[in-house]
Amino acid sequence: MKFCPDKMNKLFSKIPSCMWGLVILAIIILVGLTLTNRLVWKLTKAKKEKKEAFVVDTGLAGKYPDVFTLYKADWCPHCKKMEPEWEAAKKEIEESGVPVVMETVDVDEQPEATKEAGVKGFPTLKFKDAATGTTETYTGARDATAIKEFVEKKVAEKTA
């Protein structure tokens, strides 16, 4: 089929002049939506790749200690009961020199960290292995002795 200006003129002449603005606006919107969708897709993909790269290849394996985290809520009676045990275990572990960071996350103050960790109930204890990037939810007893034994066992597994 050959390009024929006469046929194009006939086609375009059927569109009323007041509609040209709408046609151009529709084209601009479609192009804008397409570009926006591509940009969002690229940013999402880049964010996922960056997160995977951070977890898989940080280059920091073995340079920083493991992290054992207590996710708690001030309004939770189970958390209030467990907090003195957590503090006692934390003190014993620090005194024994086990290379573990023990942190407490208040879910009301840091809801993003809680959501990212996948915490559903309280209190929740999670042990993150610095070398592998894996996280394990602690399901043992909620007393200082059991918590300390768990941490020492996790660290001993790595050195054995």
C-alpha positions as MATLAB code, in Angstrom:
seq = 'MKFCPDKMNKLFSKIPSCMWGLVILAIIILVGLTLTNRLVWKLTKAKKEKKEAFVVDTGLAGKYPDVFTLYKADWCPHCKKMEPEWEAAKKEIEESGVPVVMETVDVDEQPEATKEAGVKGFPTLKFKDAATGTTETYTGARDATAIKEFVEKKVAEKTA';
ca = [
       0.000    0.000    0.000;
       1.429    3.331   -1.037;
       1.283    6.434    1.076;
      -1.312    8.669   -0.443;
      -1.577   12.251    0.909;
      -5.020   12.646   -0.627;
      -6.414    9.698    1.373;
      -4.770   10.991    4.579;
      -6.281   14.412    4.036;
      -9.704   12.829    3.621;
      -9.203   10.786    6.822;
      -8.033   13.749    8.873;
     -10.638   16.075    7.439;
     -13.362   13.903    8.978;
     -12.122   14.764   12.505;
     -13.694   18.047   13.638;
     -11.152   20.740   14.481;
     -12.365   20.974   18.078;
     -11.438   17.287   18.615;
      -7.768   17.690   17.650;
      -6.906   18.945   21.111;
      -8.441   15.835   22.671;
      -6.638   13.537   20.231;
      -3.287   15.154   21.033;
      -4.047   15.056   24.768;
      -4.903   11.341   24.553;
      -1.635   10.626   22.727;
       0.367   12.565   25.337;
      -1.358   10.684   28.175;
      -0.703    7.296   26.566;
       2.966    8.101   25.994;
       3.279    9.430   29.548;
       1.649    6.335   31.060;
       3.909    4.061   29.039;
       7.052    5.899   30.118;
       5.905    6.051   33.751;
       5.131    2.343   33.783;
       8.588    1.547   32.389;
      10.247    3.825   34.938;
       8.351    2.263   37.844;
       9.204   -1.219   36.576;
      12.898   -0.316   36.261;
      13.001    1.238   39.746;
      11.235   -1.762   41.271;
      13.600   -4.150   39.520;
      16.621   -2.109   40.621;
      15.374   -2.045   44.210;
      14.891   -5.823   44.231;
      18.327   -6.396   42.693;
      19.940   -4.075   45.224;
      18.260   -5.871   48.131;
      19.282   -9.278   46.805;
      22.826   -8.022   46.264;
      22.954   -6.719   49.827;
      21.812  -10.018   51.301;
      23.832  -12.282   49.034;
      27.060  -10.393   48.396;
      27.760   -7.767   51.027;
      31.468   -8.438   51.256;
      31.041   -8.003   55.003;
      30.624  -11.663   55.942;
      32.540  -12.406   59.090;
      33.441   -8.746   59.721;
      30.354   -7.956   61.779;
      28.751  -10.028   64.496;
      25.463  -11.821   64.363;
      22.385   -9.988   65.604;
      19.795  -11.348   68.017;
      16.701   -9.138   68.113;
      13.759   -8.929   70.478;
      10.644   -7.457   68.851;
       8.386   -6.222   71.645;
       5.392   -4.019   72.297;
       5.054   -1.965   75.479;
       1.357   -2.815   75.724;
       1.982   -6.587   75.522;
       1.890   -8.419   78.907;
       4.042  -11.285   77.534;
       6.690   -8.754   76.479;
       6.652   -7.095   79.895;
       7.140  -10.492   81.525;
       9.985  -11.438   79.190;
      11.903   -8.153   79.215;
      13.790   -8.765   82.517;
      14.852  -12.201   81.220;
      16.046  -10.650   77.956;
      18.049   -7.998   79.809;
      19.623  -10.640   82.079;
      20.579  -12.796   79.070;
      21.938   -9.734   77.271;
      24.110   -8.824   80.255;
      25.455  -12.387   80.606;
      26.259  -12.640   76.897;
      28.037   -9.265   76.869;
      30.075  -10.253   79.921;
      31.051  -13.616   78.404;
      32.367  -11.903   75.260;
      30.202  -13.782   72.753;
      30.345  -11.766   69.475;
      26.626  -11.114   69.144;
      24.728   -7.832   69.047;
      21.550   -8.075   71.100;
      19.043   -5.405   70.195;
      15.497   -4.565   71.184;
      12.992   -3.223   68.670;
       9.868   -1.514   69.986;
       7.205   -2.251   67.407;
       5.347    0.993   68.094;
       8.480    3.074   67.464;
       9.793    1.043   64.506;
       6.830   -0.481   62.639;
       8.791   -0.707   59.352;
      11.512   -2.870   60.901;
       8.885   -5.095   62.458;
       7.015   -5.502   59.186;
      10.222   -6.169   57.243;
      11.173   -8.897   59.728;
       7.779  -10.579   59.264;
       6.845  -10.338   62.938;
       3.257  -11.420   63.573;
       3.111  -11.796   67.372;
       4.880  -10.538   70.453;
       7.398  -11.051   71.806;
       9.345  -12.402   68.836;
      13.051  -13.237   68.913;
      15.053  -13.480   65.679;
      18.690  -14.485   65.230;
      20.396  -13.168   62.085;
      23.566  -14.933   60.957;
      25.955  -12.273   59.627;
      27.888  -14.710   57.432;
      24.922  -16.141   55.543;
      22.307  -13.420   55.989;
      19.775  -16.025   57.123;
      17.332  -15.319   59.926;
      15.979  -17.868   62.377;
      13.041  -17.296   64.697;
      13.814  -18.401   68.248;
      11.157  -20.754   69.603;
      12.795  -21.853   72.875;
      12.023  -21.004   76.466;
      11.634  -17.344   77.403;
      14.162  -17.287   80.220;
      17.697  -15.884   80.429;
      19.426  -19.257   80.648;
      17.715  -20.710   77.566;
      18.314  -17.547   75.536;
      22.010  -17.487   76.487;
      22.410  -21.190   75.633;
      20.755  -20.645   72.244;
      23.092  -17.754   71.367;
      26.192  -19.652   72.498;
      25.092  -22.706   70.484;
      24.543  -20.601   67.322;
      27.972  -18.990   67.626;
      29.653  -22.331   68.413;
      28.100  -23.878   65.276;
      29.863  -21.267   63.163;
      33.276  -21.790   64.745;
      33.091  -25.590   64.685;
];
